[in-house]
Amino acid sequence: MAHKISDDCIACGSCIGECPVEAISEGEIYSIDAAKCTDCGSCADVCPTGAISAE
């Protein structure tokens, strides 16, 4: 199960460097490529707004 980024994302960039498989894409609201995500949760651990959760 991949993680997902909600509309609470503030595009701060803290999650980008945490993803070991580069599944996160930048944008107004960041997104996670479910096909690449290994569900490690590293991104969710560093998200300051709690915008990242398991689907």
ABEGO torsion letter per residue (X at the ends): XBBBBBAABAGAGAAAAABAAGABBBEABBBBBAAABAGAGAAAAABAAGABBBX
